[in-house]
Amino acid sequence: MDSPPVGMTISLSSDSDLSKWDVVLTGPPGSPYVGGVYNIAVTLPAEYPFKAPQVTFATRIYHPNVTNDNLGNICLGLLKPENWKPASRIRAVLDAVRQLLVEPNPEDPLEPRIADEFKNNRPEFDKNVKSYVARYAKGSK
């Protein structure tokens, strides 16, 4: 919490529960998400660090690697059970989530339609992202 990754603030959901973190991520400069403020929930399972944390967007976001619903599940290679290593750090996970906003991975989408739009109609994708920023991510902390 004292030295979070760039563009993030981190707090505990509750002082009595160290396994639930609230992360606030500002949309990275140079990405269509700039100007947005995103709440991300991080839950450390009882088996952590031997099992990956659960990371979800609490703020709706238009992204090929995040479910386009109120669950906000993220598809991130680092968090997949076959890729998770106990030596992996939460900071690396948060950096990877931020990097996903800069560079979506349309080859491993949770939302195929959005991935297709990202690959084939970038102006429309950027327009839809900005619409979601305006509707869901304008400074809601």
C-alpha angles and dihedrals in degrees: 000000000000095000109022122177117276113291095015141103121195130201137162116259087223131006089229096054117061092179097070119068131181114213124190113201123189116214108266118252113255092029127099086244092068111126092032126113114208129195113213125189118214118191121186111210120226087253093056127161088028091053125045121254119253109245122187138166110244088187116070112251134181103230137133092230098047124069110253094231140075092282094068095199114182128218104212122156093218091061097049111112092238091054101038116108124190089233091060113114129223088231089060090050092051092046089051092051090051091047089052088064090052094043116019116201105230091175092070103035133167088195108046094183092055091045090052090050090049091053100039109026109029096168090056091046091051091047091052092047091052090048090055091046089054094045103039113010107047102127097306105157 
